[in-house]
Amino acid sequence: MRKLIVTDDGVGVVEFALIVPLLILLTVAFLDVARAMNAVVVLGSASEEGAHYAALDPSATIPPGQVVPPAIASAARARTAPLNSSAISVTAEYYDAPSATFRPWPSAGIPASSPAPAGVMVRISVSYPWTAVSAIAGNLLSPSGSNVLTSTSLMEARR
């Protein structure tokens, strides 16, 4: 019995068994953070693409029952390849110079009265509800529990 207490046989296996779960948890948390960073980059690209389309076609119209011109929304969703494009929400706004605020995209497109000789700024926001696999990354990236990633792009549209 004393010989079993004094020997170090099996200590490495026990230490390995204690450390492996921690290493797996840290690896999953690291991969979660990498997934979130990838989603932010993809959303940035999608909002830029939507803003580019809105700048090229400021007269894009909104059909009844929708809040964003479908052409702008589909241009933004086309750039969300690894993400679930049906979960992406897109908002479109234009800058109204007289009131100095951004206004929702009008159903008939940006009015011609919005600064005629100069360009008008368009703002496209793209949001995605992101979920973490591990609680560590979820709490690190959003302590409040809301994991909606958003990216916004501005571009000047010429009328």
Secondary structure, 3 states (H helix, E strand, C coil): CHHHHHCCCCHHHHHHHHHHHHHHHHHHHHHHHHHHHHHHHHHHHHHHHHHHHHHHCCCCCCCCCCCCCHHHHHHHHCCCCCCCHHHCEEEEEEEECCCCEEEECCCCCCCCCCCCCCCEEEEEEEEEECCCCCHHHHHHHCCCCCCEEEEEEEEEECC
